[in-house]
Each structure stands twice: as C-alpha cells, then as structure tokens.
Amino acid sequence: MHRNSYSLAALAAAAVPGLVPVRTSTIATPAEDLDVAGVVAEDGRRLMVLSPSTTASGVRLERDLRIADALTGTPLRTVIPPVLGYVKLPEGGRCAVTEAPVGRPLMLDDLQDSTEAARSLGQVLARIHTVPRYAAEAAGVESYTPETLHARHRARIDRVHAAGHLPAAVAQRWEGLLSDAGLWDFAPQFVHGDLSEECLFVSGHRISAVRDWSSSTVGDPAADLAWLVSSLDPERFDELYAAYREELPTDSHPRLMERAQALGEFAVAEWLEHGLEVEDEVIVADARGMIADLDADLAQLARDEAERAYDEMSAREDG
C-alpha cells in the first residue's frame, strides 16, 4: 500500500529509537512502487524513509540496502548514507530509515556546467569499479561473463532487426560492433547498473551520495559510462573519463569508451523492445525516432568520408 509523508514519518519514529519528527518533505523516486520521504528530526538530524508498496519493491529495497551495507567497508562509504533502522510493515516487508543524502539530486546540467562535478563523478565511478569482486559477491550480487553479456546484446539486436525496425546502416553498424571480438574481451567488474540523475546527489561541485544499488552486478564497467557518453558534451565527458582513469589503480580497458558508446546505442534497441512488449506507442515512437537520428548521423558520416576521399584523390592528381 502507498503511504504519504506523514505516515512515513510515523514509521521513521518507530524504526529509530528517540526520533521525534518535526517536518517532512516528499522526495521524487523513479520507482512508482516505492514511497520515499525526507524527515527532519527535533534534534536537527535529516533522514530518509523508504517504504515499499509491493512485494517486488520490497525485494528490491532489501537487495539495495544489503549491497549498500557491504559497500560501507570500501572507499565508497563516504557516498553511501548509512541505515539507521527498520520497522516491519503490517502487510509484510520492512520500511527502512537512512541518513538523508547530503546535498541535492544531481542534474545533468551540473555535469555540463562544471568540470569539478564531472571529475568528481569520474572518481566515484572508478571507486565503484574497483570494489573487490569477493565483497560484491558476498552481498549477493550476480556475476556475468563477457560472453553472457555479449550474447544478450546479440539476441536483442537480432530480435529488433528481425522485426524490421532497423535501417540497413544501423543494422550494419551494430553487426560490426558485435562482431569485433576485441571490443568485448574485458574483465568483469562491479558496476552500479542503473546510473541516472535520480540516484546521484551533489553538494557544491562534488558527488555527495549514490543511491539505489539494487541493479548492481559484476559485469561490464562500460554499462555505467554508457549513459554519460551519450548525454554529455564530448569535452565534458573527456574530463570525466580522465578523472576516472586517474583514480583507477590499474589501466582501464583500452576500448572501454568505444564499448560505452556501443552500449549507449544498444540501449535504444532495449527501449524499443520494452515499448513493443508493453504495447506503449509513445515509447515505440521515441525509440524509433532515436534510431532514425542514428541512421541520419551515419549517413552524414558516410558523406563526410566520401568528401574527404574525393579531396585526397583530387590533391594527388593536382600534385
């Protein structure tokens, strides 16, 4: 069942001994089946209350907090708000109370407008990707081999292509990416798995908190970079990526950025497939529009390449 901020404050008081709520605020969350509120206590503490409204959201919340708890023993502890208490819900499951994330939700413009914010996120991503595999797996995180992940991408692209949704140029490009064995030869690492503006907080120009670890896996680190490489201006992403590489204790995969770009493109096929499965014409139209944009970009690249080849041939003939 859904709960308003006042009900969530009462649950917080039951979960945390001595807590006296004096003010509440609603907090946006991308999950419709998770109720979240901010609470200010009488002693000035700021907390966040999370209450699942379905069995599925309860499972996700438990997984999220179990993984987050495991990460408090890593360098990520500075960006993970600690859990302060739980209380059982009458319908089953538990409501959780954590310290409120410091700062405010990150907006993409924060990264576009600030080199410091972009570099800070790059550093946090590097710390995520260097979490020891044993620590992640001890928290119940699933592990995937490069072969398994590649097969998933292949199957999705094949399904969308077979259904007639891919222009020839896009299908050819994606086939070329999937056939490039060196691109997919990487060492699996711990990844957040669902990075977005909703799960990141910023204070000043620094990343102050990372939320929602329920989609975390040991898999392809490019998955956490795909959203950013497709959303940020190239110059700003290069700054983020430079900070990421500086923070890593070892060299990154030499083609990590290429793979992130590929996954950013493949995400369009995933979005289209989702729209088709749920029969949502708005999603389908949005995905088809993005595929059309990619097709136009590829056509322009082909024209530019043809012009360069012609200019080079003319220069040789003139010489």
Secondary structure as UniProt FT lines:
FT   HELIX           5..15
FT   TURN            17..18
FT   STRAND          21..26
FT   TURN            32..33
FT   STRAND          34..41
FT   TURN            42..43
FT   STRAND          46..52
FT   HELIX           55..71
FT   TURN            72..73
FT   HELIX           75..79
FT   STRAND          83..88
FT   TURN            90..91
FT   STRAND          94..99
FT   STRAND          104..105
FT   HELIX           108..113
FT   HELIX           115..129
FT   HELIX           133..138
FT   TURN            139..140
FT   HELIX           146..162
FT   TURN            163..164
FT   HELIX           168..179
FT   HELIX           181..184
FT   STRAND          189..191
FT   HELIX           197..199
FT   STRAND          200..203
FT   TURN            204..205
FT   STRAND          206..210
FT   TURN            214..215
FT   STRAND          217..219
FT   HELIX           222..231
FT   HELIX           234..247
FT   TURN            254..255
FT   HELIX           256..278
FT   HELIX           281..318
//
